[in-house]
Amino acid sequence: MQNIFLISLLATIGVAHAGYAPKESPKLPEGFCPKETGTVTATTGECMCDWQHKDGCVGSGCQYQYGLSFYHYSCKDCRCVAKP
């Protein structure tokens, strides 16, 4: 019984810590995520596009998940599109 509790506790701790964002933001490139079309996340180095649509971001590394359009600073050809 004690072993099951210990194993459950260790598994829970590992899962709980896996989802944390970094404590410090990365150094972002000049001109990353213009305020006219997006907002920079505080710690992950992503640009959240203002137009939350699958066409709200253009480029090779754009992502559209859970209704959010965004890209990471490592994508050199990505940019947010202004809402029509």
GUVOLO-690481 format. One record per atom (N, C-alpha, C): y, z, x; residue in one letter. Coordinates in steps of 0.001 Angstrom, whole numbers, plus 500000, padded with zeros to 6 digits. Layout:
! residues N
YZXA/...
//
This chain:
! residues 84
498805500000500826M/500000500000500000M/501258500000500870M/501232500815501938Q/502377500868502837Q/502589499524503535Q/501516498871503915N/501610497581504604N/502226496516503708N/501879496517502441I/502443495538501499I/503947495764501358I/504355497020501264F/505778497333501151F/506527496870502395F/505985497144503565L/506628496770504822L/506741495245504954L/505700494548504621I/505723493086504677I/506750492527503697I/506816493073502499S/507796492628501496S/509218492880501970S/509438494033502567L/510771494372503065L/511201493416504175L/510319493148505118L/510653492241506221L/510904490818505734L/510134490370504774A/510333489025504223A/511670488927503506A/512051489954502782T/513327489966502061T/514506489955503028T/514432490725504076I/515521490772505059I/515706489407505712I/514617488744506069G/514709487415506685G/515347486396505769G/515021486412504514V/515589485473503547V/517049485785503283V/517390487057503196A/518761487454502883A/519733487033503979A/519332487087505233H/520228486735506329H/520296485236506591H/519404484470506049A/519355483036506313A/520521482276505703A/521154482776504653G/522190482038503950G/523609482334504371G/523830483151505372Y/525189483506505772Y/525894482360506492Y/527180482211506233A/528007481228506936A/528418481820508291A/528812480978509235P/529273481497510527P/530503482390510348P/530699483316511281K/531839484241511180K/533145483590511608K/533077482597512480E/534275481923512967E/534193480434512670E/535354479843512396S/535369478413512092S/535328477594513385S/534746476397513321P/534698475537514508P/536074474927514797P/536250474418516011K/537492473720516360K/537445472349515689K/538376472126514785L/538379470891514005L/539218469811514673L/538814468552514559P/539579467459515169P/540934467273514490P/541863466745515225E/543216466467514711E/543138465519513518E/543845465837512460G/543887464976511279G/542691465118510353G/541823466083510630F/540651466280509784F/541075466793508413F/540566466183507380C/540729466610505992C/542194466748505565C/542886465625505361P/544280465687504911P/544416466468503602P/545459467285503500K/545671468137502328K/545898467349501047K/546282466098501176E/546521465262499996E/545230464936499247E/544095464957499958T/542843464547499319T/541716465569499424T/541877466637500206G/540784467594500363G/541235468954500850G/540266469863500942T/540507471226501400T/539437471593502419T/539856472149503561V/538928472546504612V/538286473879504248V/536970473986504442T/536296475263504227T/536679476230505340T/536596477515505065A/537049478528506016A/536170478651507250A/534857478475507118T/533981478749508260T/532983477656508611T/532724476715507733T/531649475759507993T/532109474407508526T/533404474161508595G/533888472892509132G/533628471713508226G/533745471938506929E/533548470863505969E/534838470615505207E/534987469386504744C/536128469006503922C/535621468827502493C/536118469651501596M/535756469552500180M/536771468626499523M/536304467505499048C/537195466519498455C/537734467017497110C/539013466729496849D/539635467138495588D/539025466407494403D/538682465136494602W/538049464374493529W/536549464638493609W/536078465516492763Q/534669465909492763Q/533855464900491959Q/533554463796492614H/532835462683492012H/531983462065493115H/530921461375492764K/530059460768493798K/530817459765494651K/531917459212494143D/532739458275494911D/533958458953495527D/533994460280495527G/535134461030496049G/535207461048497558G/534144460611498228C/534099460581499685C/533468459258500113C/534030458662501151V/533452457440501704V/533171457656503191V/532035457134503647G/531646457266505040G/530159457536505160G/529673457480506380S/528228457577506619S/527649458975506403S/528487460012506480G/527967461378506359G/528412462106505109G/528909461374504128C/529373462012502887C/528192462591502119C/528452463702501448Q/527425464331500624Q/527986464600499235Q/527128464509498255Y/527486464826496874Y/526360465688496326Y/526618466987496242Q/525598467926495787Q/526210468902494795Q/525471469176493734Y/525895470132492712Y/527292469817492175Y/527626468552492096G/528913468143491570G/530061468248492562G/529760468483493828L/530788468614494861L/530661467469495858L/531799466884496203S/531848465798497170S/532477466344498453S/531771466198499589F/532274466778500831F/531671466082502050F/532247466389503225Y/531704465883504486Y/531972466878505602Y/531164466806506655H/531269467694507807H/532210467080508840H/532836467923509638Y/533794467420510639Y/533145466520511677Y/531841466586511836S/531160465737512819S/531083464274512375S/531358463989511113C/531356462606510623C/532700461961510971C/532669460999511857K/533907460359512343K/534474459321511381K/533624458737510514D/534123457692509611D/534248458169508151D/534135459456507924C/534227459995506555C/535660460340506182C/535947460187504915R/537266460605504392R/537141460771502898R/538001461614502348C/538065461796500902C/538928460700500292C/538609460364499072V/539341459345498337V/540232460043497314V/541451459542497153A/542354460117496147A/541814459858494746A/541988460825493880K/541521460688492507K/542300459572491815K/541581458638491167P/542280457509490528P/543077457939489305P/
//
